[in-house]
Amino acid sequence: MKVYVAEHCGFCTGVKKAVDTALSVPAENTYVLGELIHNEDVTSRIRARGLIIVERLEEVPDGATLLIRSHGVGKAIYSACEARGIRVIDCTCSFVRRTQKLVEEASVNGRTVAIAGHREHPEVVGLVGWCAGEAFVFDDAEDDFSPLGGKDVVLVSQTTFSVQRFSKIAENIQKVRPKTVEIFQTICYTTVCRQKETERIARQADAVLVIGGLNSSNTNKLGEIASQYCERVIRLKNADDFKYENIKNFKRVGVVAGASTPDWQTSEVLSKMAENNAEVQNETVAQAQEPVAEETVKAEAVEAPAAEAADEKPTMAKVIEGMDRETPYKRGQLLTVKIVSAKDEGAYVSVSGKGEILVEKSELDCEEYDRAAYAEKVGDSIDVMVVDTKPVKLSEKAVKKVKEEEALLKDVEEGKEFTVVCTGFNKGGLTAELGTYAVFVPAREIRAGYVKELDKMVGKKLRLKMLEIRRERRKEIIASQRVILEAEKAAREAAKAEKEAAFFDSIAVGDVVEGKVERVTSFGAFVSVKGFDCLAHISDLSWTGVKEVTDVLEIGKTYSFKVLKIDRENKKVSIGYKQLQPRPWDTAAERYAEGDIVHGKVVRIVPFGAFVELEKGIDGLVHVSQISHEWLENPTSVLTIGEEVDAKVLAFDPEAHKITLSIKALQPRPWQEPRDRDEQREGGERRRQRKGSRRTASDYADEEEYREWSDGNFGGASIADLLGNDDNK
């Protein structure tokens, strides 16, 4: 089999500049307006760096960086970027820029612009954007050109348009008799060369392989041209689309590639051709003495004289070697080499006995380079990796790193967690690196829920698990942090549920438990009991009632509580503090007895008497008949709420929570001569200074003997008796 390879394969100058720029500019907050080139593999590499590809300028935030592709854009884009503070990196092809200036100048001068090209192609859309007046786009010789009749016309072309189609369009425009017409064939010269090469190769080949993105305009043009002269034309996106069975029966096969097709894609196709059938390579070498036109050669040699020296005829191996940037090595390739000498700069090694290559001391696998130690290793073999090809650079450390990476990847593939630092982002998610592998975390896999500001994730550590690993052409790990976070959340919830179940199994209503006050609210305190939050309502803190929880409990301290209610279904437990404290009436007998003189405050007045608070939770009743020796129609005539009074205990029933008091029992009878007022005042002061509120009748020994009143058959009564409420029991 003879293979004809086009001379002009690979990126044109404009595309190469754009791709090199995209692969070197800082990726953070950098956007590309539309696909940089129509090649999926190259676009994937650009995305993997973290550059964000958008279709509209509105998607680019103010102050960001915008890379304009080689196709160019309309004038309005530049104005909008300037107004919004967007930094522009302009990679517009020089040929496209020249065409933009032509149409702008023509339009400003009032001329009608005609563009030969595809209406939807980004280059054509951009050209129209430089026109201030009328602009018409024609992509076929059969289009209606009548709108141009009688006008001053300037005709330009899309730089990747078909030369033949442009010529026919120009011819047909002149037929509609424009007033004047200037024709500029602005098709890129490399496009013209590729099209001519494709025609020459297609005329001689039995089959033609056209390599490049399936949506690449210039590559599809080559396919159209080849189809005119060869019946068997095969379109390949990349080497994955190549199947040797499709060409094995052909004697002569042509290979062409578009301007947006990288060299390595063409090289991979040629390599697979040679790998699938060794005769391709062997015959190529064997045919070296035949005329160049019958050999596997660069396209311009197809028509070269047969008299050319045989040693100048490029074989397939030479073509592939040239496409691999004139080196037999590939980046990432592992080699076993022999040490041939040791110098101050490092160790020189030999690959298969051919030549010597320096392995710099910084790339040798040693903590500190020792020339003498490596001199003793001359003749020993070591494993190195090709880390660069221009010039060739080898590294022993890189091999060690790869081996460590392989061990790590084994753990990753087994589902173990790994960590990386996020280095970039795009519209789809986050990017990072793990050794030589690119890591991509889809936005939905960052965490549960929508992550709006991906840019804020850059520089943060990600804990990941592998979802998928790809090794075909580009080593990439698709990973998820969400699965880890959700698994941990599920584990926490399961542990919590288990702990709660154990807690509810360990308590019952009526139990006395120890609890630490964690926090307080206006309605109560949350207390940790065996690690579970229980509520002590403010009404269950004191028998006498409190306004603030902190009047009874202190945050951080541990107290004993009684379990009052358990709601297992809703995970709620109510506990009480006052239930373990004595009620005021339970110990009242220790402080009060019949005949005692007590001191209190009037807290309530009713028609039949007044209630006097002796202490929190204990009130006594002074019947209206026991307030004064004089007849009273209403107690308010002599008493006011808040007034402090002394009284005598007439009756005391702690079990019934009743204390009957008398104020008049401490007052002289009306018919008794009053003592000197100063003497009375001194006596009262002495009584008030005595300890506590408990007093006895002896305090009034100098007064007339007192007696219990039962006017109107009234005996001792409590608030509960009078109101019919028994809640204080």
Protein Blocks (a to p, Z undefined) as FASTA:
>chain_A
ZZdddfbgcjdfklmmmmmmmmmgcfehpacehjfbacfklmmmmmmnopacdfbfklpc
ghiacdddfkopafklmmmmmmnopacddfbdfklmmmmmmmmmmmmnopacdddddfkl
mklmmmmmmpfbdcdddfbfkbcfklmgopacdddddfkbcfklmmmmmmmmmmnopabd
cdddfbcfklmmmmmmmmmmmmmpmbdcdeddfklmklmmmmmmmmmmocbdcddfblml
pcfklmmmpfbdcddddfklcfklmmmmmmmmmmmpmklmmmmmmmmmpcfklcccdfkl
mmgcfkbcfklpccfklmmmmmnoopabdehiacddddfbdcfkbccddeehiajadddf
klpccfbdcfklmmmmgoiacddddfbfbdcdddfklmmmmmmmmmmmmmmmnopacddd
dfbdcfkbccddehjbccdddfklmpgcjdfblmlmgopacddddfbdcfklmccddddf
klmmmmmmmmmmmmmmmmmmmmmmmgcehiacddddfbdcfkbccddeehiacdddfklm
bfnopabfklmbcghiacddddfbdcfknopacddfklmpccfklmmmmmgcehiacddd
dfbdcfkbccddfbghiacdddfklmbmbdcfbfklmpcehiacddddfbdcfknopacd
dfklmpccfklccddfklmmmmmmmmmmpgcjbdcfklmmmpccddddfehhiacddfkl
mnopaklZZ
